[in-house]
Amino acid sequence: MSTYVLVPGACHGGWWYDPIAAELRAEGHTVHAVTLTGLGPQESGAGVNLDTHIDDVVRLLESEDLNDVVLCGHSYAGMVITGVADRAPERIATLLHVDAFAPENGDSAWSLTDGFWHDWYAGGAGRDGFAFVPLPVHEERAVPHPLGTVVQELRLTGAHLRVPRREYVYCAGFENSPFTPTYERLKDDPSWHVRALPVGHDLVQEAFDDFREILLDAARETSRA
């Protein structure tokens, strides 16, 4: 059986993974679906940056002594799991980016996007200057997301490249996707296992069965390694 750590995208908590987590647990796997700092009910985004979120996940790995982990990040969380992999590569068997950023040293979510996304990040933080509000398409449970997490640059040592397996899932039906350049960069890179799905960004709602199988496949590949 495998251990999963599932990190959600912007404005979401660990609840986003609940239906998938339930199925993985029913298969006998251990699942930790993370709600990052500043994204719980009534939490403030003040003082929260990308390092805070990386620390959240590293602390979980260490406090629970998790090893051979399938570390999955959706959307914004690609920034987080890359930073975690750089800090604790020995604990991770598979790094799974699901329609997510796959940053390099010095990148930020801000530097990897433009236009609509900058308008959302900066304009959406007008209420308090600390966090940008969810988009209308987000679920009712979505909460404002700390602005500092998307503008801070990620600093990498290169240790994340020691993770044995790296996978990327691209959602080709996501309109105005900020992840198309990432997919184009990685699809022919032999160090990545890349696939594309003809669906939108919310895999839990739009491609539940595919998403479950992708996660279960990651566990199978981990066991073979």
C-alpha positions in Angstrom: 0.0 0.0 0.0 1.1 3.5 -0.7 1.1 6.8 1.1 -0.4 9.9 -0.6 0.0 13.5 0.3 -2.4 15.6 -1.7 -2.0 19.4 -1.9 -4.8 21.5 -3.4 -4.7 24.5 -5.6 -5.4 28.2 -4.9 -8.4 29.0 -2.7 -9.0 25.4 -1.8 -8.5 23.2 1.2 -7.9 19.5 1.6 -11.6 19.1 1.2 -11.2 19.4 -2.5 -9.7 15.9 -2.6 -12.3 14.3 -0.3 -14.1 12.1 -2.9 -10.7 10.9 -4.3 -9.2 10.4 -0.8 -12.1 8.2 0.2 -11.6 5.9 -2.8 -7.9 5.7 -2.2 -8.4 4.8 1.5 -11.0 2.2 0.5 -8.1 0.6 -1.5 -6.1 0.5 1.7 -3.8 3.4 1.0 -2.8 6.1 3.5 -4.0 9.6 2.5 -3.2 13.0 3.8 -5.1 15.8 2.1 -3.5 19.1 3.2 -5.2 22.4 4.0 -2.4 24.9 3.7 -1.9 27.9 6.1 -4.2 30.7 5.4 -6.8 28.6 3.6 -8.7 27.3 6.6 -12.1 28.8 7.6 -11.7 32.4 8.8 -7.9 32.3 8.4 -6.0 35.4 7.3 -3.5 35.5 4.4 -1.4 38.1 6.2 2.3 37.0 6.4 1.7 33.8 4.5 4.1 33.2 1.5 5.2 30.2 -0.6 7.8 29.3 2.0 5.0 29.0 4.6 3.2 26.5 2.4 6.3 24.5 1.7 7.0 24.3 5.4 3.4 23.1 6.0 4.0 20.0 3.9 7.6 19.3 5.0 6.4 19.5 8.6 3.8 16.9 7.8 6.3 14.5 6.2 8.6 14.8 9.1 6.1 14.7 12.0 4.3 11.7 10.5 7.6 10.1 9.3 6.2 9.6 5.9 8.4 7.9 3.2 7.9 6.6 -0.3 5.2 9.2 -0.7 3.2 10.0 -3.8 3.2 13.8 -3.5 0.4 15.3 -5.7 -0.2 19.0 -6.3 -3.0 20.5 -8.3 -2.7 23.9 -10.0 -0.9 26.4 -7.8 0.3 23.5 -5.6 2.8 22.6 -8.2 4.9 25.4 -6.8 4.5 23.9 -3.3 5.3 20.3 -4.1 8.4 21.3 -6.1 9.7 23.2 -3.1 8.9 20.3 -0.8 10.7 17.9 -3.1 13.8 20.1 -3.0 13.7 20.1 0.8 12.9 16.4 1.4 13.6 14.4 -1.8 14.5 11.2 0.2 10.9 11.0 1.4 9.2 11.2 -2.0 8.8 8.4 -4.5 6.6 10.1 -7.1 6.0 13.8 -7.7 2.7 14.2 -9.5 1.8 17.6 -11.0 -1.9 17.6 -11.9 -2.6 20.6 -14.3 -0.1 22.5 -12.2 3.0 24.7 -12.3 6.3 22.8 -12.6 8.6 25.6 -11.8 12.4 26.0 -12.1 14.7 27.9 -9.9 13.6 31.6 -9.5 10.1 31.1 -10.9 6.9 32.2 -9.2 3.3 31.7 -10.1 3.4 35.4 -11.0 6.3 35.1 -13.4 4.7 32.0 -15.0 1.5 33.8 -15.8 0.2 37.0 -17.3 -2.9 38.9 -18.3 -6.1 37.4 -16.8 -4.2 35.6 -14.0 -2.3 38.8 -13.0 -5.7 40.6 -12.9 -7.0 37.9 -10.6 -4.1 37.8 -8.3 -3.5 41.5 -7.9 -7.0 42.8 -8.5 -8.6 40.2 -6.4 -6.5 41.2 -3.4 -8.0 44.7 -3.3 -10.2 44.0 -0.3 -7.4 43.6 2.3 -4.2 43.5 0.3 -3.3 40.1 1.7 -5.4 37.6 -0.2 -7.2 37.4 -3.6 -10.8 36.2 -3.7 -12.0 33.0 -5.3 -13.2 33.1 -8.9 -17.0 32.8 -9.6 -16.4 29.2 -10.9 -14.9 28.1 -7.6 -16.9 26.0 -5.1 -18.8 27.7 -2.3 -16.2 26.5 0.2 -13.4 28.3 -1.6 -11.7 31.0 0.4 -9.3 33.9 -0.4 -5.8 32.8 -1.2 -2.7 34.5 0.3 -1.2 36.8 -2.3 2.4 36.3 -1.0 2.3 32.7 -2.1 2.0 33.6 -5.8 4.5 36.5 -6.0 7.4 34.9 -4.0 10.1 33.3 -6.2 10.9 29.7 -5.5 14.5 29.0 -4.7 15.7 25.5 -5.6 19.0 23.7 -4.9 18.4 21.0 -7.5 17.7 18.3 -4.9 14.2 17.9 -6.2 15.7 16.2 -9.3 16.6 13.3 -7.1 12.9 12.2 -6.8 12.7 8.9 -8.7 9.6 9.6 -10.7 8.0 12.8 -12.0 4.6 12.9 -13.7 2.7 15.7 -15.3 -1.0 15.7 -16.2 -2.3 18.4 -18.6 -6.0 19.3 -18.9 -6.3 20.3 -22.5 -9.9 21.5 -22.0 -9.0 24.2 -19.6 -9.8 27.5 -21.3 -7.0 30.1 -21.1 -4.8 27.6 -19.3 -1.7 29.0 -17.7 -0.2 25.5 -17.9 0.0 25.1 -21.7 3.6 26.4 -21.8 4.6 23.9 -19.1 3.0 21.0 -21.0 4.8 22.0 -24.2 8.1 22.2 -22.3 7.7 18.8 -20.6 5.9 16.6 -23.1 9.1 15.5 -24.9 11.4 15.6 -21.8 12.5 12.0 -21.0 12.8 12.8 -17.3 9.0 13.4 -17.1 6.0 11.0 -17.7 3.5 13.3 -19.3 -0.1 12.7 -20.4 -3.0 15.0 -21.5 -6.7 14.7 -20.8 -9.4 16.4 -22.9 -11.1 17.9 -19.8 -11.2 21.1 -17.8 -9.2 22.1 -14.8 -11.4 20.6 -12.0 -10.6 16.9 -12.4 -12.6 15.9 -9.3 -15.8 17.1 -11.0 -14.9 16.6 -14.7 -12.7 13.5 -14.8 -13.1 11.7 -11.4 -12.4 8.2 -12.8 -9.4 9.3 -14.8 -8.0 11.1 -11.7 -8.5 8.1 -9.5 -6.7 5.9 -11.9 -3.8 8.3 -12.4 -3.3 8.3 -8.6 -3.6 4.5 -8.4 -1.1 4.2 -11.3 1.3 6.4 -9.4 1.1 4.0 -6.5 1.8 1.0 -8.8 4.8 2.7 -10.3 6.1 3.6 -6.9 5.8 -0.1 -5.8 7.8 -1.2 -8.9 10.6 1.3 -8.2 
